[in-house]
Amino acid sequence: MIDRAKCAGCRDDFYNTSELAVGGMCWSRKTGKIVKRLKVHMDQVPPWKNPVRDYPDCYRAKGHVMVKPEDRR
């Protein structure tokens, strides 16, 4: 299970604290995996020099895309 601290900033983190969520957590936490990604703003042009960090594979941030390190330009 993904640690809730790794969900900070994700659009779906709302479900980890909402009464609307079944069991009070995001549906992706149980089966999600931690992967290496670059968090790139949609307006940012290559080359991307953002650091590679660990994120849940289901992580979604408003105005950003999650890029695999091997796809870095």
ChimeraX attribute file (.defattr): number of C-alpha atoms within 10 A of each C-alpha:
attribute: neighborCount
match mode: 1-to-1
recipient: residues
	/A:1	10
	/A:2	16
	/A:3	11
	/A:4	12
	/A:5	8
	/A:6	15
	/A:7	20
	/A:8	14
	/A:9	13
	/A:10	15
	/A:11	12
	/A:12	17
	/A:13	19
	/A:14	17
	/A:15	17
	/A:16	18
	/A:17	12
	/A:18	13
	/A:19	11
	/A:20	11
	/A:21	13
	/A:22	11
	/A:23	12
	/A:24	13
	/A:25	19
	/A:26	18
	/A:27	14
	/A:28	16
	/A:29	19
	/A:30	11
	/A:31	10
	/A:32	15
	/A:33	14
	/A:34	16
	/A:35	15
	/A:36	17
	/A:37	23
	/A:38	22
	/A:39	21
	/A:40	19
	/A:41	15
	/A:42	11
	/A:43	8
	/A:44	9
	/A:45	9
	/A:46	9
	/A:47	8
	/A:48	14
	/A:49	10
	/A:50	13
	/A:51	12
	/A:52	15
	/A:53	12
	/A:54	13
	/A:55	22
	/A:56	19
	/A:57	17
	/A:58	16
	/A:59	22
	/A:60	18
	/A:61	15
	/A:62	10
	/A:63	10
	/A:64	14
	/A:65	15
	/A:66	18
	/A:67	16
	/A:68	13
	/A:69	15
	/A:70	9
	/A:71	8
	/A:72	14
	/A:73	10
